[in-house]
Amino acid sequence: MNIGILSTGIYLPEKFVTGKQIAQMSGLPVHVVEEKMGIKKKYVPGEDDHTCEMGIIAAKRAIDKAGIDPLDIDVVIYIGEEHKEYPLWTVGIKLQHEIGALNAWAFDAALRCGTTVMALKLAKSLMIADPSIQTILLAGGYRNVDFIDYTNPRTRFMYNLGAGGGAILLKKDHQENRLLETELITDGSFSEDVVVVSGGTKNPITKAAIEQRLNMLDVLDPEGMKSRLEQKSMANFLKVIRESVRKSGYVESDIAYLAILHMKRSAHEYVLKELGLSAEQAIYLEDYGHIGQIDQILSLELANKEGKIKDGDLVVLVSAGIGYAWGASAIKWGKG
């Protein structure tokens, strides 16, 4: 069964901060932020750039690009963050209503920055299992930058967090941009390493908690996490890429473009080198920052605009999310 990508949509706020500004806020040298961390600029939310709202804009752009009637959408999967307009809220239903997908049913999915890749696998499974599902919209927004305290060195690796929205439209029996196989790995031994301490049932939000900055992202065991992650992170990152390609019937050398999340420059370059890819076969998102699970959609859109992807190319979307989760989806692009 062919399941293809009809279109994608991206929304980026007008507001941004530069690497120089991040250096000033954090006390780090500018060259460390711009070169080592790879942040020349990143998008941050403006006054009206709420999580669901950014997803709605991106979804409408994907729908307009595809030229379809929103009434033809069968399922809406929200792929944005849990940090949203209201703490307890099913975002997918709101998004479904706002875009006019009145014949669809909707739900929220979450796997931190691995949500888009996971949702692609989920959407494909739904389409295979249910003959009545023909068209699925994946859409959501991200602004976890709100939880970054630039004076906390333990969260330095997350200074790249930004804001934006993204969407993907999938269609059954669509002969272009065919979604192939997805590989996922999760490892719960990291599940409580990176958290917002206050605000949940364990540590309810209080005035004292806010004063102590416990309502911001933090790393509870930085040295332990670093040592454990170094043993697994890159190996799992490469494993999901290679497995998604293998399960799709291809080999590593067939990869033409890698839609990769933003990470520090040395890690980005390491992944490309290990896969035998050139710098031209990916886009380093140094002018965008890390917009969580939106990165893969953004990279795909940028690659199309820059002519980096052509008919018949094997494209791989790859993610890694706090928790920890790694995922990759292979796509046969165009009509090839």
Secondary structure, DSSP 8 states (H G I E B T S, - for coil): --EEEEEEEEE--S-EEEHHHHHHHHT--HHIIIIIS--SEEE---TT--HHHHHHHHHHHHHHHHT--GGG--EEEE-S-S-SSSSS--HHHHHHHHHT-TT-EEEE---GGGHHHHHHHHHHHHHHH-TT--EEEEEEEE-GGGG--TT-GGGGGGTTB--EEEEEEEEET--SSEEEEEEEEE-GGGTTTEEE-SSSSSS---HHHHHTTTTSEEESSHHHHHHHHHHHHHHHHHHHHHHHHHHTT--GGGEEEEEE----HHHHHHHHHHHT--GGGB---TTT-B-GGGHHHHHHHHHHHTT---TT-EEEEEEEETTTEEEEEEEE-TT-
